[in-house]
Amino acid sequence: MLKIIWVCIAVALHCDAVLAAVSLIGTRIVYPANAKFADITANNGGAKSAQMLAWVDDGDINSTPDTATAPFLLAPAVKVIGPGRKQVLRISYNGSPLPLDRETLYYLNVTEIPPRSAGSGTELTLQFSVRTRIKIFMRPAGLPGAPTAAAKKMSWELDAAPGAVVIRATNPSPYFVSMASVKLMRGDAMLADLDRGMVPPWGTSEFHADTGVADVTGATAVNYVYVNDYGGPEEFTFPLPAR
């Protein structure tokens, strides 16, 4: 789950820090394409009422409710949630044509709009909103195999140059495969900790080492942790050919 802090009101003589009270109960949504809707719950863990703004986008991280495009209806899109209360968000697919041979990825955004700062009314303030953004996997009916099986079938290829390590992952399935961890191993020793990411259906992604690695001679395997439909981790190991 990705959290982004963005400026709502710019220019400040002082800054009011706002901690997010509204959170989502869940880290992803799997939407069966033949379902009428999918629900997720927003929770206000704060001591005051909080106004929530929600929308769905098709991958544009800079989207807003006015610019986002996605084939969904979302209700409620704006809501004041009382302290300690919950609100169900209902996402409904509008039936627009989508690929039937693979998943399609969208994102749900939920922003807590900060309350106005108490003051004289003459001072300029800088306020921040916290946006929570989680993935929506639109899953057509009848896709072959299962998501966990897709993660097991991943193949990996090591491409190492002096000071740089790249591992290419190939996904031979119709499901997105999300990685919480990717590590290059020599036996039980870790040679490189690579960045996280996602491999698209029938596609390939590259994972890069966070820091330069001087020597990957004798690398034996890629150890990777896949995030399943429920947000839980599942660990797999892919053996590499001898170098």
N, C-alpha and C positions, 0 to 999 in steps of 0.2 A: 504494500500500500504506500503511495507517494503523497507527501504533504508539502505544499508550496506556500510560502509566505509572500504576499503581494501587497503593494501599497494601494490603499483606497483613496486617501486624501493626502495630497503631497504638500510639502513645505511646512516647516515646523519651527516654532519657538521652543516647544518642548514636545516630547514623544510619550504617548500613553501605550504601554505594552498590553496587548490583549491576549490572554490565553484561551485556547479553544475549549469551549464547554461541550459543543456538539460533536459527537463521533458516530461512526457507523458500526453496527454489530455485524461484522463480516468483512472479509478482505477481497472478495470477488463475487461475481454473479454469473452463474451458468444458466443461460436462457434457452430452454428447448424451443426450437422454432415453431413447433405445433402447439405451444402453450399460449393461453390467452394473456397471461401476465406473469411477471416475476416480482417478488416483494423483497425489500430489505428495510431494516429498522434503524432509524436515527435516534440517538439517545442524548439527552441534555443532562450531563453530569454536574452542571454548575448549580450555584445557589440562586441564580436569577434567570428570568425568562430570556430566551435567545431566539433571534430571527435567523431562519435558515433559508438559503437560496440554493436550488438544485437544478442541474441540467445534464444532458447527455451529449457527448461529442464523438466524432469519428476518428480521433487521433490527434487533433490540433490542441497541443498543450496550452496554447494562448487563447483558446476559445472563451467566449462569454455566452450568457444566455441569448444574446441578440445575434451572435455570429455562428453559433454551433449548428451543425447539420447532422442529423441522425434519424433513422426511421422509427422513432419511439415517441410515445406520449408519456409524460411523467406527471404524477399527481401525488401530493401537492408540490408545485414548483417553488412556492413561497409559503412559509409557515412560521408562526411564532410557537416555540415549544416551551412549555412551562418548566420550572426547575424540577429536576428529578423525573421528568416525564419522557415518554417515548412517542415517536411518530413513525408510522409505516409509510414508506415510499413505494408506490406501485408503478412499475414500468411496463408499458404495453406496446408491443410491436404493431406497427401500422400496416404491415403487409407488403411493403415495397420489395421488389425483387432483390434477392440476395443469392450468392453462390450456394448450390446445393451439395457440392462435393467436398466442402471444407467449412471450418468455423470462420466467422467474421468477428473482428474485434472492435469494441466500442468502449467508451469510458463514462462512468458516472462521476459527476463533480458535485460536491456539497460544500458550500461556503457559509460560515457563520458571519453574519453582518454585525460588526461591533456597535454597541450602543453609543450614543453621543456622550462625549466627556462632560462631566460637570465642571462648570467654570463661569467666568463672568460673561461669556458670550462674545467677547471682543478679541480673544486670543486665538491664534492659529494653532492647530494641533495636527499631529501626524498619527494616523490610525492604521492598523494592519488587520487584514482578515486572513484566516487560515483556511486554505482550501484542501479538502481531502478528495483524492481521485483514485478510483478503483476500476478494475477491468470488468467489462461485460463480455462474456463469450457467447455469441449467438451460435447455437449448435443445431444444425439441421437434423431431422430425423433420419435414421437409417445409416449413419456413418459407420464404416467398417471398423472393427476393433474397439479398443477402449483407451481413454486418455493415459492411464497408467501403463498400459502395454506400449503405447506410443513412446513414452519416456524410456522404456527399457530397450526399444529398438533404435534409439539414437546411435549414429556412428560419429566418430571423432577423428580428426586428423591434425597432427602437430606440425606447425611451420615455425621453426626457430631460427632466428638470425642473431648475431652478436648484440646483446643488450635488449632484445625484444623477443617476446613469445606470443604467438597467436595460435589459437586452437579453433578449428572450424567444425561446427556441429551441423549435421544433416538430419533432417526430420522427414522420414518416409511415411508420414501419416497425415490425416486430415485435421489433426488437432494442434492447437498452439501448445508449446511446451515451455513453461516458465521455470527459470533457474534461480534458486536462492543462493547457490554456491557452486563454483567450478574451480577445481584444484588439479594441478599437474603433480603426479606422484612418482617417486622412485621407491618402490617397496612401501614401507610405512612412513617414509619421510616426504614432506611436502616440498616440492621444488618451486612452485609458483601458485599464488592465489590470484585468480583471474576475475575480471569484472562480471557482474550479473547481467541477465538479459532474458530474451525470449527468442525461441526459434519458431518461425511461422510454419503453417501447414505446407508440406511438400517443398520446404525451403531450406536455406542454409544461413547461419549466422556466425559471426566471428566473435571470439572472446579474447580479450587482451590482458596481459599481466599488468597489475597495478604499478609495479616497479620493474626495472631491468633485471634480468636474470642472467648471470654470467655463463652458466653451464647447465644444459638439460640432458647431457649425455647419460644414458641409462634410464631415461624416463620410461616407466613401465605401464602407467595407466592414467586415465582421467577419472577423478572422483567428482560426481556431481549430485546435487540435491535438487530434486524436482518438487514444485509446489502443486499439490493435487487440487481437485475441485473444491475441497473443503478448507483450503488454506494450510493444510498440513504438509510437512516435509517427508519426502521419500528419497532414500539414498541409493545410488547405483554406481557401479564401477565399470569402465570400459577399458579393456586391455589394449595397449599400443604395441605395434610391432617393434622389435629390437632396433636400436639406433647404433 
